[in-house]
Amino acid sequence: MTWEQKRQESYNHLNKYKDEISKEEYERIENTIGSQAIEDMFLTENEVYNLVRMEKGEISADELVAEYISDLRAS
């Protein structure tokens, strides 16, 4: 898969949530995806979902880190 295809895949994940978030929230996440892609890091569907959750105020960064730690310990 090319760099562009990987980046587009991340944007496709975000598009699934387009109707659930405001234009400003969408653009912030879109910018994050682009910034990560510049560094050759491409966001997975789960990572995009978590950014959406944070933008919507459903979870804080600290709570998200705690979830990741809990998941790591469980595996």
ABEGO torsion letter per residue (X at the ends): XBAAAAAAAAAAAAAAAAAABBAAAAAAAAAAAAAAAAAGBBBBAAAAAAAAAAAAGABBAAAAAAAAAAAAAAX
